[in-house]
Amino acid sequence: MAYEGLMVSVSGVRGRVGEALTPEIVAKFAAGFGAWTLARSGGKARVVVGRDSRVSGPMFQPVVHAALQSVGCDVIDVGMVPTPTVQLAVEHHQADGGLAITASHNPIEWNALKFIAPSGLFLDGAEGAEMRKIVDGNIPRATWDKLGTVSQDKDAAREHIERILALPFLDVAGIRKKGFRVGLDCVRGAGGAFMPVLLELLGCKLATINMEPDGRFPRPPEPVAENLGELQKLVQDSHCDIGMAVDPDVDRLALVSDEGVAIGEDYTLALAAKEVLRHRKGVIVTNLSTSLIVDDIAREAGTRVIRAPVGEVNVATRMRAENAPVGGEGNGGVILSELHLGRDAPVGAALMLQLLLEEGRPLSKIVASYPHYIIVKDKLDRPSAPLDTVYEALKRAFPDA
């Protein structure tokens, strides 16, 4: 079924609030997802719900609760937290699914629902198709005596932080002793209530901007170099060792060097992989839109890169199949498999501090020791021709690609 203006993907739906994305649409998809979890569980189902800081989040959150309850799901609400915290909470509670209310790095007028499988991974293609079939059909509703309940988990963020600090190769004492000075920009997203806690527990001295988690983004929320001018100045003026920027739902991390230069989101995964491969053996899994810098890191560690189709679930699924210790996407998304199979900016931040500790030299010097690659990432409006026709035309135009 087509929904005017609504973008429906494998693992989520998104749209402009009040236009394509309304409470009615949110209720329909949330109820359909709840019915999908019930069908797979064969009985009662529990669903973890969390949101980012977007202005529309408090409106949609009770809608999602009610929709899930209406089909008989019990809701575990974790509040305003990073999306990776929701994924970890699904695993922690051994829930039947999770639902994150977030439009990630999209502009302020957007919001979205992201659907999480019992594994903590986002829905794959087959699971998404099953769920949408239920959404487009007659969603079975619970009678009064089988309605779901709502409970609160106020410790999900703390649990996430504790699991990062407990990583075996993270030298928490050593990082604390160094007392790194960190410039931090959370774009008034969910990271504003999370990242300072983690970094201060790691002994960092913080210089911050855009920390109030009210969802009123002061700049375009995607953490790419052209949006980080204010952070670059902060790092320079405050003499920081490193600058860190996260997107509104805290699954992407961008870095600014000690010289106040935004080094590009592709370096986040590359440098995280460099650190992880010091302590763990295996391949790196990334997507097809990631810079060759990752290949340089792999060669240095005596391993190789496996590339998966674009999309976090594709990378995470391949990581699981290959038993890869680290992977992610060239947009600043780091996945550390021994924490969980999802992009996680907080663990990326911890890995950067560990890298600085072990390297014993500034971030600018580390980056300068590798080749500089140019990669152009752009978006084009899709022509009206069917996608198969477009793909064939691209193959003819780029036969060696």
TORKE-867468 format. One line per 8 residues: number of its first residue (from 1); their letters; for each residue x, y, z of C-alpha. Coordinates in steps of 0.02 Angstrom, whole numbers, padded with zeros to 5 digits, always signed. Example, Ala and Ser with C-alpha at 12.3 -4.5 7.8 and 13.67 -1.06 7.14 Angstrom:
% TORKE-867468
1> as> +00615/-00225/+00390  +00684/-00053/+00357;
This chain:
% TORKE-867468
1> mayeglmv> +00000/+00000/+00000  +00064/+00174/-00044  +00065/+00313/+00086  +00078/+00486/+00010  +00243/+00568/+00056  +00292/+00431/+00179  +00460/+00348/+00155  +00444/+00164/+00196;
9> svsgvrgr> +00607/+00066/+00206  +00657/-00109/+00259  +00664/-00068/+00444  +00567/+00093/+00467  +00453/+00232/+00408  +00487/+00418/+00407  +00404/+00577/+00351  +00373/+00760/+00388;
17> vgealtpe> +00274/+00782/+00547  +00095/+00838/+00517  +00107/+00795/+00332  +00154/+00616/+00289  +00188/+00569/+00470  +00035/+00592/+00580  -00021/+00511/+00743  -00139/+00402/+00642;
25> ivakfaag> +00002/+00337/+00531  +00115/+00310/+00681  -00023/+00213/+00770  -00053/+00103/+00618  +00130/+00054/+00595  +00162/+00033/+00782  +00010/-00080/+00799  +00064/-00179/+00646;
33> fgawtlar> +00238/-00201/+00719  +00163/-00256/+00884  +00054/-00384/+00795  +00208/-00447/+00703  +00301/-00474/+00868  +00150/-00566/+00939  +00137/-00679/+00787  +00320/-00725/+00803;
41> sggkarvv> +00319/-00749/+00991  +00166/-00861/+00987  +00090/-00775/+01138  +00124/-00624/+01245  +00254/-00503/+01179  +00359/-00365/+01257  +00420/-00216/+01156  +00551/-00089/+01210;
49> vgrdsrvs> +00510/+00092/+01161  +00628/+00241/+01163  +00644/+00407/+01074  +00765/+00545/+01032  +00741/+00728/+01082  +00639/+00787/+00933  +00498/+00908/+00972  +00369/+00785/+00904;
57> gpmfqpvv> +00436/+00641/+01008  +00329/+00672/+01164  +00174/+00676/+01051  +00214/+00512/+00963  +00276/+00417/+01115  +00104/+00389/+01198  +00031/+00351/+01026  +00157/+00211/+01006;
65> haalqsvg> +00121/+00148/+01182  -00067/+00143/+01151  -00048/+00060/+00981  +00060/-00078/+01052  -00057/-00102/+01201  -00205/-00111/+01083  -00138/-00271/+01004  -00088/-00348/+01170;
73> cdvidvgm> +00096/-00302/+01185  +00176/-00253/+01350  +00281/-00096/+01331  +00448/-00065/+01416  +00480/+00121/+01397  +00662/+00178/+01413  +00626/+00363/+01386  +00735/+00484/+01289;
81> vptptvql> +00894/+00386/+01250  +01012/+00351/+01104  +00948/+00227/+00976  +01089/+00104/+01019  +01026/+00109/+01199  +00856/+00049/+01136  +00940/-00092/+01041  +01040/-00145/+01194;
89> avehhqad> +00883/-00137/+01302  +00795/-00259/+01183  +00938/-00381/+01215  +00946/-00344/+01402  +00760/-00376/+01429  +00756/-00520/+01303  +00611/-00426/+01227  +00516/-00476/+01071;
97> gglaitas> +00559/-00315/+00982  +00599/-00132/+00998  +00536/+00029/+00924  +00642/+00188/+00917  +00552/+00351/+00882  +00687/+00447/+00789  +00727/+00521/+00620  +00913/+00509/+00657;
105> hnpiewna> +01008/+00644/+00560  +00858/+00705/+00458  +00799/+00887/+00474  +00699/+00951/+00621  +00529/+00937/+00536  +00549/+00748/+00513  +00519/+00602/+00629  +00516/+00415/+00604;
113> lkfiapsg> +00491/+00243/+00677  +00634/+00116/+00675  +00587/-00065/+00704  +00704/-00180/+00799  +00699/-00371/+00797  +00720/-00479/+00954  +00905/-00495/+00910  +00931/-00308/+00936;
121> lfldgaeg> +00961/-00285/+00750  +00845/-00182/+00641  +00722/-00282/+00537  +00794/-00361/+00381  +00707/-00366/+00212  +00604/-00523/+00246  +00552/-00466/+00420  +00505/-00294/+00357;
129> aemrkivd> +00398/-00370/+00219  +00308/-00480/+00346  +00274/-00331/+00458  +00210/-00220/+00317  +00092/-00357/+00260  +00011/-00351/+00432  +00007/-00160/+00429  -00083/-00161/+00261;
137> gnipratw> -00208/-00293/+00317  -00330/-00305/+00461  -00226/-00284/+00618  -00294/-00398/+00754  -00339/-00302/+00912  -00342/-00364/+01091  -00500/-00370/+01195  -00510/-00272/+01357;
145> dklgtvsq> -00441/-00414/+01461  -00290/-00443/+01348  -00229/-00264/+01327  -00044/-00234/+01354  +00036/-00141/+01499  +00168/-00004/+01510  +00319/-00009/+01626  +00470/+00106/+01639;
153> dkdaareh> +00654/+00060/+01631  +00749/+00212/+01695  +00915/+00121/+01699  +00938/+00084/+01514  +01062/+00226/+01484  +01161/+00181/+01640  +01167/-00002/+01584  +01233/+00052/+01414;
161> ierilalp> +01370/+00158/+01492  +01420/+00021/+01613  +01437/-00104/+01472  +01552/+00013/+01377  +01661/+00044/+01530  +01671/-00144/+01560  +01745/-00183/+01388  +01900/-00289/+01424;
169> fldvagir> +02022/-00192/+01316  +01963/-00019/+01369  +02094/+00050/+01490  +01976/+00156/+01593  +02107/+00197/+01725  +02234/+00247/+01593  +02109/+00358/+01501  +02058/+00441/+01665;
177> kkgfrvgl> +02240/+00474/+01708  +02267/+00564/+01543  +02120/+00681/+01574  +02086/+00716/+01391  +02005/+00882/+01348  +01857/+00848/+01233  +01752/+00969/+01133  +01575/+00901/+01120;
185> dcvrgagg> +01428/+00949/+01008  +01267/+00849/+01034  +01159/+00959/+00918  +01028/+00969/+01058  +00988/+00785/+01029  +00976/+00635/+01145  +01165/+00634/+01164  +01155/+00790/+01272;
193> afmpvlle> +01092/+00684/+01417  +01209/+00538/+01383  +01378/+00584/+01312  +01436/+00700/+01454  +01402/+00563/+01581  +01506/+00436/+01486  +01649/+00555/+01449  +01658/+00623/+01626;
201> llgcklat> +01663/+00445/+01693  +01815/+00425/+01580  +01896/+00575/+01664  +01875/+00695/+01519  +01870/+00884/+01538  +01730/+00946/+01427  +01702/+01101/+01323  +01524/+01089/+01257;
209> inmepdgr> +01399/+01167/+01138  +01219/+01123/+01091  +01190/+01010/+01241  +01010/+01046/+01295  +00912/+00894/+01231  +00759/+00989/+01171  +00765/+00939/+00988  +00780/+01117/+00924;
217> fprppepv> +00931/+01086/+00815  +01037/+01245/+00797  +01118/+01181/+00636  +01086/+01044/+00508  +01091/+00889/+00619  +01196/+00776/+00509  +01373/+00769/+00583  +01469/+00804/+00423;
225> aenlgelq> +01616/+00923/+00409  +01520/+01069/+00333  +01403/+01072/+00484  +01539/+01072/+00617  +01612/+01248/+00603  +01561/+01295/+00780  +01638/+01137/+00852  +01800/+01166/+00756;
233> klvqdshc> +01813/+01340/+00833  +01773/+01271/+01006  +01912/+01142/+00992  +02037/+01275/+00941  +01984/+01404/+01071  +01977/+01275/+01212  +02139/+01187/+01163  +02051/+01018/+01155;
241> digmavdp> +02136/+00853/+01117  +01988/+00799/+01011  +01816/+00859/+00958  +01665/+00744/+00948  +01497/+00774/+00865  +01350/+00654/+00867  +01186/+00653/+00774  +01017/+00671/+00863;
249> dvdrlalv> +00997/+00485/+00902  +01182/+00458/+00940  +01224/+00318/+00820  +01347/+00421/+00717  +01508/+00503/+00775  +01612/+00634/+00685  +01783/+00693/+00741  +01878/+00858/+00747;
257> sdegvaig> +02066/+00849/+00767  +02169/+00941/+00897  +02206/+01070/+00761  +02021/+01110/+00747  +01995/+01020/+00581  +01843/+00910/+00547  +01930/+00757/+00478  +01779/+00680/+00389;
265> edytlala> +01657/+00547/+00447  +01748/+00406/+00355  +01892/+00417/+00477  +01782/+00373/+00626  +01760/+00191/+00575  +01938/+00177/+00510  +02015/+00237/+00674  +01896/+00134/+00779;
273> akevlrhr> +01943/-00020/+00678  +02128/+00022/+00701  +02103/+00019/+00889  +01994/-00136/+00897  +02111/-00238/+00786  +02251/-00210/+00910  +02154/-00320/+01030  +02042/-00429/+00921;
281> kgvivtnl> +02073/-00532/+00764  +01957/-00539/+00615  +01893/-00447/+00463  +01816/-00274/+00451  +01641/-00266/+00377  +01582/-00103/+00302  +01465/-00044/+00166  +01494/+00004/-00015;
289> stslivdd> +01496/+00192/+00021  +01647/+00190/+00137  +01818/+00264/+00095  +01972/+00160/+00052  +02052/+00219/+00215  +01970/+00067/+00295  +02065/-00046/+00175  +02229/+00036/+00228;
297> iareagtr> +02188/+00001/+00410  +02146/-00180/+00368  +02311/-00208/+00275  +02406/-00132/+00420  +02323/-00258/+00538  +02350/-00405/+00420  +02167/-00429/+00381  +02042/-00381/+00247;
305> virapvge> +01882/-00282/+00218  +01716/-00362/+00171  +01591/-00243/+00093  +01404/-00262/+00116  +01259/-00168/+00035  +01217/+00002/+00109  +01109/-00011/+00265  +01154/-00046/+00445;
313> vnvatrmr> +01062/-00212/+00452  +01161/-00275/+00301  +01326/-00234/+00385  +01272/-00305/+00554  +01207/-00466/+00477  +01369/-00492/+00380  +01471/-00455/+00537  +01377/-00591/+00628;
321> aenapvgg> +01406/-00714/+00486  +01593/-00674/+00477  +01617/-00660/+00665  +01693/-00489/+00631  +01751/-00393/+00786  +01720/-00222/+00710  +01624/-00145/+00568  +01510/-00003/+00524;
329> egnggvil> +01477/+00128/+00394  +01576/+00271/+00321  +01452/+00397/+00391  +01527/+00388/+00566  +01437/+00230/+00618  +01544/+00112/+00722  +01487/-00065/+00767  +01583/-00160/+00901;
337> selhlgrd> +01517/-00337/+00899  +01561/-00381/+01079  +01450/-00238/+01137  +01307/-00259/+01013  +01277/-00268/+00826  +01221/-00089/+00800  +01299/+00080/+00761  +01350/+00158/+00926;
345> apvgaalm> +01427/+00332/+00941  +01463/+00316/+01128  +01571/+00161/+01105  +01653/+00249/+00957  +01697/+00393/+01073  +01772/+00275/+01201  +01875/+00190/+01065  +01943/+00359/+01008;
353> lqllleeg> +02004/+00398/+01184  +02085/+00226/+01195  +02168/+00258/+01026  +02240/+00424/+01086  +02302/+00339/+01245  +02389/+00197/+01154  +02458/+00301/+01011  +02530/+00434/+01125;
361> rplskiva> +02518/+00566/+00988  +02389/+00694/+00932  +02242/+00645/+00823  +02305/+00762/+00686  +02468/+00662/+00676  +02376/+00496/+00671  +02266/+00555/+00527  +02414/+00630/+00433;
369> syphyiiv> +02501/+00461/+00432  +02371/+00391/+00311  +02331/+00435/+00130  +02194/+00562/+00101  +02054/+00495/-00007  +01915/+00595/-00087  +01742/+00517/-00088  +01588/+00609/-00148;
377> kdkldrps> +01421/+00561/-00071  +01270/+00644/-00149  +01085/+00614/-00172  +00987/+00625/-00332  +00800/+00630/-00359  +00748/+00463/-00432  +00680/+00478/-00609  +00507/+00414/-00646;
385> apldtvye> +00576/+00261/-00736  +00563/+00094/-00644  +00714/+00056/-00535  +00764/-00096/-00639  +00778/+00017/-00791  +00883/+00142/-00694  +01000/+00005/-00631  +01026/-00062/-00807;
393> alkrafpd> +01067/+00112/-00871  +01194/+00136/-00731  +01276/-00031/-00771  +01294/+00022/-00953  +01366/+00191/-00902  +01487/+00118/-00775  +01532/-00058/-00837  +01686/-00070/-00725;
401> a> +01596/-00020/-00565;
